[in-house]
Amino acid sequence: MKNNKQGWLENIRHLTSPHFDKRPDPQDVSLLVIHYISLPPEQFGGNFVDDFFLGKLNPTAHPYFKEIYQVRVSTHFFIDRNGRITQYVSLQDRAWHAGVSCFQGRNKCNDYSIGIELEGSNEQPFTEQQYAKLTQLTQQIMALYPQITTDRIVGHSDIAPERKIDPGRYFEWDNYLKSLG
Ligand SMILES: [Zn+2]
């Protein structure tokens, strides 16, 4: 995986989300935020996560979707249960994954962060394939953005503790951070 000029990594799946805007300071990409998502909740597979980040979720496909189909959010990357990586937003642009958030006294983490969503929940461990691809992807991101050091890799729950619990109790922080070398 290499970076091209537009901030899209090579050799992964690309789907362009309309849910992004410009970073206030494109030179400041200095935080990595790990999340989980599954749609419907606790169900894996299918295209509903893609549809959600693309603003195309069908509100009639599941009762829960009526509540969320108009929510405009995105992420830079999504890693499904099989380890397939999809990128929805250029790294040069601001994806909308963190919401109201604060890291070390600084608000609006979307401004200066990259978001990675893992297909998962707080009820099941993540897969080996997901960790393997997450490690590769993180190493590549850290090479491209040296301001992102291991102490600037956080969970959504770290930057929005009153609202969010992801990536949850099953995420293996120690192994993940060690795997980055
Ligand atoms: Zn999250």
Residues whose N, C-alpha, C, O or C-beta is under 5 A from the ligand:
A	BS01	ZN	H35 Y36 H97 H156 D166
